[in-house]
Amino acid sequence: MPENVLNAPSPELRNALDAAQAGERLSFDQALTLANRADLHDLGRLAHAARLAKHPEPVVTYVVDRNINSTNICQCGCKFCAFFKAPDMPGGYVLSRDELCRKVEETLALGGFQILLQGGHNPDMGVDYYEDMLRFLRAKYPQLHIHAFSPPEITYFAHQAGLNVAQVIERLRAAGLSSIPGGGAEILSDRVRAEIAPRKCSTAEWLEVMRQAHRQGLRTTATMMFGHVETWEERLEHLFHLRALQDETGGFTAFIPWSFQPDNTVLGGAKASPQQYLRVLSLSRLVLDNFASLQASWVTMGQDVAQVSLWFGANDFGSTMIEENVVAAAGVRFRMDEAGVRRAIERAGFRPARRAMDYTILEDRPRS
């Protein structure tokens, strides 16, 4: 009997592996076969090859920015969120203009020129409120890139104001919005959304916000929070929705998968293992053949796993996260400054390069 015949892959697995090796566009069935049956090391090798086909240079990018939460008051009550306060609960806040300015100026002083601004679904804060905030920021800090308002927020603003999402995006863009983050995606499956975030926008609504943003010339990112109640089929449903929209618009700059952090949440459960995270990341690189960049998630997985992820399909180390509150509320507090991010990239075998939101390289060495 030939050596290793007992461990030989099935015809279905062999077909899927060969398709990925050849750089062919994977079908849903091929992707599901790889997800369920491929060896993790094979997935990593194939994902890294796909990454090198797009980025052959030994460079890993990152961005210097800060997550600013304008409010923690939210009427969604998502089961996975440890950060929000319901409108009638103690501990809710709305960031003042003075506090906002302090956070922006600290970011600028550290060499960043981008903020990621998000908040809860606060019934007292709608499109008018945020238009005023954007105009204020744009007038005071004209150099600032404002990456703000996830699709659920924009859908919420639209419902509050009796507008459609295209009108809301147009108003926010005119007031100073630079780009839109991919938050609130969770899993783009309405079964999952109904279970963990029933008051948030639907899959179709999330996708429509991104479609309208791209049509208006705004670039956006896309995320996936996994490791709670979803199946592998639903994870792939999420990826295939994103791939189809990217085919249509080309507006996504990057994809960021990150694992659910269960502590202090109603949903609870277990954290994803490093192996589970790397499997999701690798499959994401193979399925999302029209996404140029994938980010590592050191904020949820820690530095060591993030470094390994650079060999499993990721080409970007994400943000320095001068401030981060949502994941921290679930008890996860991995921290790195810009120097630490650069050291981590170098120790993983790559050259760090600071970038902008659209992946324009800003400089290849840190600020003094």
C-alpha positions as CSV (number, residue, x, y, z in Angstrom):
1,M,0.0,0.0,0.0
2,P,1.5,3.4,-0.9
3,E,2.7,5.6,2.0
4,N,0.1,8.0,3.5
5,V,-2.7,6.5,1.5
6,L,-4.9,6.3,4.6
7,N,-4.4,10.1,5.0
8,A,-4.9,11.0,1.4
9,P,-7.5,13.8,0.9
10,S,-10.9,13.0,-0.5
11,P,-11.6,14.0,-4.1
12,E,-13.7,17.0,-2.8
13,L,-10.9,18.2,-0.5
14,R,-8.3,17.7,-3.2
15,N,-10.4,19.7,-5.7
16,A,-10.7,22.5,-3.2
17,L,-7.0,22.5,-2.3
18,D,-6.0,22.5,-6.0
19,A,-8.4,25.4,-6.8
20,A,-6.9,27.4,-4.0
21,Q,-3.4,26.5,-5.0
22,A,-4.1,27.7,-8.5
23,G,-5.6,31.0,-7.3
24,E,-9.0,30.1,-8.7
25,R,-12.2,31.8,-7.3
26,L,-13.6,29.4,-4.7
27,S,-17.2,28.2,-4.8
28,F,-19.2,28.1,-1.6
29,D,-18.9,24.3,-1.5
30,Q,-15.2,24.4,-2.0
31,A,-14.8,27.0,0.7
32,L,-16.9,24.9,3.1
33,T,-14.9,21.8,2.4
34,L,-11.7,23.7,3.2
35,A,-13.2,25.1,6.3
36,N,-14.3,21.8,7.7
37,R,-11.6,19.4,6.4
38,A,-8.4,21.1,5.4
39,D,-5.3,21.0,7.6
40,L,-4.7,24.3,9.3
41,H,-1.1,24.4,8.0
42,D,-2.3,23.8,4.4
43,L,-4.7,26.7,4.8
44,G,-2.0,29.0,6.1
45,R,0.3,28.1,3.3
46,L,-2.3,28.7,0.7
47,A,-3.5,32.0,2.4
48,H,0.1,33.3,2.6
49,A,0.6,32.5,-1.1
50,A,-2.6,34.4,-1.9
51,R,-1.3,37.3,0.2
52,L,2.0,37.3,-1.6
53,A,0.3,37.3,-5.0
54,K,-1.2,40.7,-4.0
55,H,1.6,42.0,-1.8
56,P,4.9,40.4,-2.8
57,E,7.0,42.8,-0.9
58,P,7.9,41.9,2.8
59,V,6.0,44.9,4.1
60,V,3.2,44.9,6.8
61,T,1.3,48.1,7.2
62,Y,-0.4,49.7,10.2
63,V,-2.3,52.9,11.0
64,V,-1.9,55.3,13.9
65,D,-5.3,56.3,15.2
66,R,-7.7,56.3,18.1
67,N,-11.1,54.8,18.7
68,I,-13.4,57.5,20.2
69,N,-16.9,56.5,21.4
70,S,-19.1,59.5,21.3
71,T,-21.6,57.8,23.7
72,N,-22.1,54.5,25.3
73,I,-25.9,55.0,25.6
74,C,-27.6,52.5,23.2
75,Q,-31.1,51.1,22.9
76,C,-30.0,48.0,20.9
77,G,-29.2,45.8,23.9
78,C,-27.0,43.4,21.8
79,K,-26.3,40.2,23.7
80,F,-22.6,40.3,22.7
81,C,-21.8,43.8,23.9
82,A,-20.3,44.6,27.3
83,F,-19.9,48.3,26.6
84,F,-23.4,49.8,26.2
85,K,-25.7,51.3,28.8
86,A,-29.4,51.4,28.1
87,P,-30.9,54.9,28.1
88,D,-32.3,54.5,31.6
89,M,-29.3,52.9,33.1
90,P,-26.6,54.6,35.3
91,G,-23.2,55.0,33.8
92,G,-24.2,56.4,30.5
93,Y,-22.3,59.3,29.0
94,V,-22.1,61.6,26.0
95,L,-18.7,63.0,25.2
96,S,-18.4,66.7,25.5
97,R,-16.8,68.9,22.8
98,D,-13.9,69.6,25.2
99,E,-13.3,65.9,25.8
100,L,-13.5,65.2,22.1
101,C,-10.9,67.9,21.4
102,R,-8.6,66.5,24.0
103,K,-8.7,63.1,22.5
104,V,-8.1,64.4,19.0
105,E,-5.2,66.6,20.1
106,E,-3.6,63.7,21.9
107,T,-3.9,61.6,18.8
108,L,-2.3,64.3,16.6
109,A,0.5,64.8,19.1
110,L,1.3,61.0,18.8
111,G,1.6,61.3,15.0
112,G,-1.9,60.1,14.1
113,F,-4.2,62.0,11.9
114,Q,-7.2,59.6,11.9
115,I,-9.9,58.9,14.4
116,L,-12.5,56.1,14.4
117,L,-15.6,57.7,15.8
118,Q,-18.6,55.5,16.8
119,G,-21.3,55.5,19.4
120,G,-24.4,53.7,20.5
121,H,-28.0,54.1,19.2
122,N,-28.7,57.0,21.5
123,P,-32.2,58.3,20.9
124,D,-31.0,61.8,21.7
125,M,-28.2,61.8,19.1
126,G,-29.2,61.6,15.4
127,V,-28.0,62.9,12.1
128,D,-28.4,66.5,13.0
129,Y,-26.2,66.1,16.1
130,Y,-23.5,64.3,14.2
131,E,-23.6,66.8,11.3
132,D,-22.8,69.5,13.8
133,M,-20.0,67.4,15.4
134,L,-18.4,66.7,12.0
135,R,-18.5,70.4,11.0
136,F,-16.9,71.3,14.3
137,L,-14.1,68.8,13.9
138,R,-13.5,69.7,10.2
139,A,-13.3,73.4,11.0
140,K,-11.0,72.9,14.0
141,Y,-8.8,70.1,12.6
142,P,-8.9,70.3,8.8
143,Q,-6.1,67.7,8.5
144,L,-8.1,65.0,10.5
145,H,-9.4,61.9,8.7
146,I,-12.8,61.1,10.3
147,H,-13.5,57.4,9.9
148,A,-16.9,57.2,11.5
149,F,-20.4,55.7,11.8
150,S,-20.9,52.0,11.2
151,P,-23.8,50.8,9.0
152,P,-26.2,50.2,11.9
153,E,-25.6,53.7,13.1
154,I,-26.4,55.2,9.7
155,T,-29.5,53.0,9.4
156,Y,-30.6,54.2,12.8
157,F,-30.0,57.9,11.9
158,A,-32.1,57.3,8.7
159,H,-35.0,55.7,10.6
160,Q,-34.9,58.6,13.2
161,A,-35.0,61.3,10.6
162,G,-37.3,59.7,8.1
163,L,-34.6,59.6,5.4
164,N,-33.0,56.9,3.3
165,V,-29.4,55.9,3.9
166,A,-28.1,57.6,0.8
167,Q,-29.5,60.9,2.0
168,V,-27.9,60.4,5.5
169,I,-24.5,59.5,4.0
170,E,-24.7,62.5,1.6
171,R,-25.4,64.8,4.6
172,L,-22.6,63.3,6.8
173,R,-20.1,63.4,3.9
174,A,-20.9,67.1,3.2
175,A,-20.3,67.8,6.9
176,G,-16.9,66.2,6.9
177,L,-17.1,62.4,7.0
178,S,-14.1,60.8,5.3
179,S,-14.8,57.1,5.3
180,I,-17.0,54.5,7.0
181,P,-15.8,51.6,9.3
182,G,-17.2,48.1,8.8
183,G,-18.5,47.6,12.3
184,G,-21.9,46.2,13.2
185,A,-21.5,43.4,10.6
186,E,-21.2,40.7,13.3
187,I,-22.3,37.8,11.0
188,L,-24.2,38.8,7.9
189,S,-26.9,36.2,8.4
190,D,-30.3,37.2,9.5
191,R,-30.8,34.1,11.7
192,V,-27.7,35.1,13.7
193,R,-28.6,38.7,13.8
194,A,-32.1,38.0,15.1
195,E,-30.5,36.0,18.0
196,I,-27.7,38.2,19.1
197,A,-28.7,41.7,17.9
198,P,-32.4,41.8,17.0
199,R,-32.7,45.6,17.1
200,K,-29.8,46.2,14.7
201,C,-30.1,46.5,11.0
202,S,-30.6,43.5,8.8
203,T,-28.0,41.9,6.5
204,A,-29.5,43.7,3.5
205,E,-29.6,47.0,5.3
206,W,-25.9,46.7,6.3
207,L,-24.9,45.9,2.7
208,E,-27.0,48.7,1.3
209,V,-25.3,51.3,3.5
210,M,-21.9,50.1,2.1
211,R,-23.3,50.1,-1.4
212,Q,-24.5,53.7,-1.1
213,A,-21.3,54.8,0.6
214,H,-19.2,53.4,-2.3
215,R,-21.4,55.0,-4.9
216,Q,-20.8,58.3,-3.2
217,G,-17.1,57.8,-3.3
218,L,-16.5,56.9,0.3
219,R,-14.1,54.0,1.0
220,T,-15.0,51.6,3.8
221,T,-13.8,48.6,5.6
222,A,-15.6,45.4,6.4
223,T,-15.5,43.3,9.6
224,M,-16.7,39.9,10.9
225,M,-17.2,39.1,14.6
226,F,-17.2,35.3,14.9
227,G,-17.2,32.6,17.5
228,H,-20.6,33.0,19.1
229,V,-23.7,31.3,17.7
230,E,-22.9,31.1,14.0
231,T,-22.1,28.0,11.9
232,W,-19.3,27.7,9.3
233,E,-22.0,28.0,6.6
234,E,-23.0,31.4,8.1
235,R,-19.4,32.6,8.3
236,L,-19.0,31.8,4.6
237,E,-22.4,33.4,3.9
238,H,-20.9,36.6,5.4
239,L,-17.7,36.3,3.2
240,F,-19.6,35.7,0.0
241,H,-21.9,38.7,0.7
242,L,-18.8,40.8,1.0
243,R,-17.2,39.3,-2.1
244,A,-20.3,40.0,-4.2
245,L,-20.5,43.6,-3.1
246,Q,-16.8,44.2,-3.7
247,D,-17.3,42.8,-7.2
248,E,-20.1,45.4,-7.7
249,T,-18.5,48.5,-6.2
250,G,-14.8,47.9,-5.4
251,G,-15.2,50.2,-2.4
252,F,-13.8,48.1,0.5
253,T,-10.2,48.7,1.5
254,A,-9.8,45.9,3.9
255,F,-11.4,43.0,5.8
256,I,-11.0,42.5,9.6
257,P,-12.1,39.3,11.2
258,W,-12.1,39.3,15.0
259,S,-13.2,36.9,17.6
260,F,-16.1,37.4,20.0
261,Q,-15.0,38.3,23.5
262,P,-17.6,36.8,25.9
263,D,-16.7,38.1,29.3
264,N,-19.2,40.5,30.9
265,T,-21.7,39.9,28.1
266,V,-25.3,38.5,28.2
267,L,-24.4,36.0,25.5
268,G,-21.4,34.5,27.3
269,G,-19.6,31.5,26.0
270,A,-16.0,30.5,25.2
271,K,-13.3,32.5,23.5
272,A,-12.1,31.4,20.1
273,S,-8.7,29.6,20.2
274,P,-5.7,30.8,18.2
275,Q,-6.2,27.9,15.9
276,Q,-9.9,28.8,15.2
277,Y,-8.9,32.4,14.6
278,L,-6.2,31.4,12.1
279,R,-8.6,29.1,10.3
280,V,-11.1,31.9,9.8
281,L,-8.4,34.3,8.8
282,S,-7.0,31.9,6.2
283,L,-10.4,31.1,4.7
284,S,-11.1,34.8,4.5
285,R,-8.0,35.5,2.4
286,L,-8.9,32.6,0.1
287,V,-12.5,33.5,-0.4
288,L,-12.1,37.3,-0.5
289,D,-10.0,37.3,-3.6
290,N,-11.0,40.8,-4.5
291,F,-10.0,42.4,-1.2
292,A,-6.4,43.8,-1.2
293,S,-5.8,43.8,2.5
294,L,-6.7,41.7,5.6
295,Q,-5.9,43.0,9.1
296,A,-4.6,41.0,12.0
297,S,-6.5,41.4,15.2
298,W,-3.9,41.9,18.0
299,V,-6.5,43.7,20.1
300,T,-8.5,40.5,20.6
301,M,-5.9,37.8,20.0
302,G,-2.8,39.4,21.4
303,Q,0.6,40.1,19.9
304,D,1.9,36.6,19.4
305,V,-1.1,35.3,17.5
306,A,-1.2,38.5,15.5
307,Q,2.4,37.9,14.4
308,V,1.6,34.4,13.3
309,S,-1.4,35.7,11.4
310,L,1.0,37.6,9.1
311,W,1.9,34.2,7.7
312,F,-1.7,33.1,7.5
313,G,-3.0,35.7,5.0
314,A,-2.9,39.1,6.9
315,N,-0.8,41.9,5.4
316,D,-1.8,44.6,7.8
317,F,-1.4,44.9,11.6
318,G,-4.4,47.3,12.0
319,S,-4.4,50.2,14.4
320,T,-2.2,51.3,17.2
321,M,-5.4,51.8,19.1
322,I,-4.4,54.8,21.2
323,E,-7.8,54.3,22.8
324,E,-10.2,51.3,22.7
325,N,-13.2,50.8,24.9
326,V,-15.6,48.2,23.5
327,V,-13.3,45.2,23.6
328,A,-11.8,46.4,26.8
329,A,-15.3,46.3,28.4
330,A,-15.2,42.6,27.8
331,G,-12.0,42.3,29.9
332,V,-9.5,42.2,27.0
333,R,-6.8,44.8,27.3
334,F,-3.9,44.0,25.0
335,R,-2.0,47.3,24.4
336,M,0.8,48.4,22.1
337,D,2.1,51.8,21.1
338,E,3.5,52.6,17.7
339,A,7.0,51.4,18.6
340,G,5.6,48.2,19.9
341,V,3.6,47.6,16.7
342,R,6.7,48.2,14.6
343,R,8.8,45.8,16.8
344,A,6.1,43.1,16.5
345,I,6.0,43.4,12.8
346,E,9.8,43.3,12.5
347,R,10.1,40.3,14.8
348,A,7.6,38.4,12.6
349,G,9.9,38.9,9.7
350,F,8.5,41.9,7.9
351,R,9.2,45.6,7.4
352,P,6.6,48.0,9.0
353,A,5.1,50.9,7.1
354,R,2.7,53.5,8.4
355,R,-0.3,54.0,6.2
356,A,-3.5,56.0,5.7
357,M,-7.1,54.5,5.7
358,D,-6.9,54.0,2.0
359,Y,-3.5,52.2,2.4
360,T,-1.4,55.0,1.0
361,I,2.0,54.6,2.6
362,L,2.8,57.6,4.7
363,E,6.4,56.8,5.8
364,D,8.5,53.8,6.4
365,R,10.0,54.9,9.7
366,P,8.5,56.0,13.0
367,R,8.3,59.6,14.1
368,S,11.1,60.8,16.3
